[in-house]
Amino acid sequence: MSFCLYDTGACFKYDDICMIDGKRFNETMPNYGLGSYATCGYTEQGISVGGYDTYGLLYEGQYLQLPKDLDAGNYWLEIEVDPTHRYVESNTENNIYRKEIYLSKQEL
């Protein structure tokens, strides 16, 4: 779910937005700079390898609608890249990212 995905910046050596689990991603990434997404269409949008997109938290699509009766506890948030396998890759082992999160009881 997203509002719009397109390149608003690129990861450089000192850009803290490009850190995941303490590892910095930058222009030494394989395929860095491959492609460019300058538009945000209804049928195609994306972020280039080594690029990022940032925008305000109040835009539509910046939340997940959770069931009202969801219990507090630990849950997994999962993101999958290329779920329909449209791209030929030498390694698909990194196409899923999972992060354990704790949700407290929601206020109604």
C-alpha atoms as one frame of an Amber mdcrd trajectory, in Angstrom:
protein
   0.000   0.000   0.000   1.447   3.364  -0.910   0.602   6.896  -1.843   3.227
   7.178  -4.556   6.665   5.654  -5.122   9.326   7.466  -7.135  12.900   8.670
  -6.672  13.173  11.775  -4.503  16.784  11.096  -3.519  19.709   8.688  -3.777
  21.738   6.937  -1.090  25.208   8.304  -0.525  27.875   7.312   1.997  26.688
   9.735   4.710  22.931   9.582   4.201  21.389   8.016   7.324  18.102   7.322
   5.551  19.914   4.465   3.803  20.560   2.382   6.939  18.862  -0.968   7.543
  19.740  -2.952  10.663  22.958  -0.947  11.057  24.134  -1.638   7.500  24.539
   1.329   5.149  23.462   1.051   1.520  25.120   3.411  -0.957  26.500   3.781
  -4.456  28.578   0.593  -4.032  25.375  -1.469  -4.234  25.113  -3.819  -7.210
  23.066  -2.155  -9.967  23.199   1.226  -8.175  21.391   3.860 -10.252  19.759
   1.297 -12.535  16.586   2.860 -13.878  14.906   6.058 -12.859  11.337   6.742
 -11.824  10.387  10.358 -12.381   6.623   9.875 -12.530   4.020   8.438 -10.220
   1.435   6.792 -12.443  -1.512   4.546 -11.659  -0.063   1.577 -13.514   3.677
   1.945 -12.913   5.797   3.505 -10.214   8.908   2.537  -8.327  12.204   3.410
  -6.717  15.580   2.918  -8.421  18.279   0.723  -6.903  20.011   2.963  -4.359
  17.243   5.545  -4.397  14.598   6.471  -1.875  11.300   8.275  -1.578  10.118
  10.276   1.415   6.891  12.110   2.013   4.647  13.228   4.850   3.006  10.767
   7.199  -0.459  12.258   6.675  -0.775  11.201   3.030  -3.324   8.500   2.244
  -1.860   4.999   2.395   0.552   5.676   5.272  -1.170   3.322   7.651  -2.454
  -0.214   7.943  -6.064  -0.645   8.992  -5.980  -3.159  11.844  -8.985  -5.036
  13.212 -10.501  -3.265  16.231 -10.438  -6.443  18.323  -6.732  -7.150  17.672
  -4.969  -8.233  20.859  -1.808  -6.583  22.113   1.318  -8.609  21.396   4.148
  -9.371  19.009   3.412  -9.488  15.278   5.446  -9.711  12.083   5.406  -6.976
   9.450   6.426  -8.405   6.070   7.322  -6.669   2.813   7.828  -8.578  -0.430
   9.560  -7.145  -3.489   8.603  -8.530  -6.900   5.887 -10.892  -5.573   4.816
 -11.870  -9.102   8.414 -12.719 -10.137   8.429 -10.391 -13.146  12.194  -9.809
 -12.967  14.940 -12.323 -13.647  17.223 -12.411 -10.625  20.273 -14.472  -9.782
  19.145 -14.561  -6.149  15.611 -14.105  -4.820  16.539 -14.871  -1.206  16.421
 -11.153  -0.289  12.989 -10.352  -1.766  11.200 -10.635   1.569  11.930  -8.438
   4.583  10.363  -9.264   7.947  10.402  -7.195  11.112   8.916  -8.236  14.423
   6.883  -5.447  16.023   4.997  -5.077  19.283   1.489  -3.642  19.186  -0.073
  -2.311  22.346  -3.824  -2.284  22.791  -5.413   0.359  20.572  -7.498   3.135
  22.039 -10.965   3.423  20.536
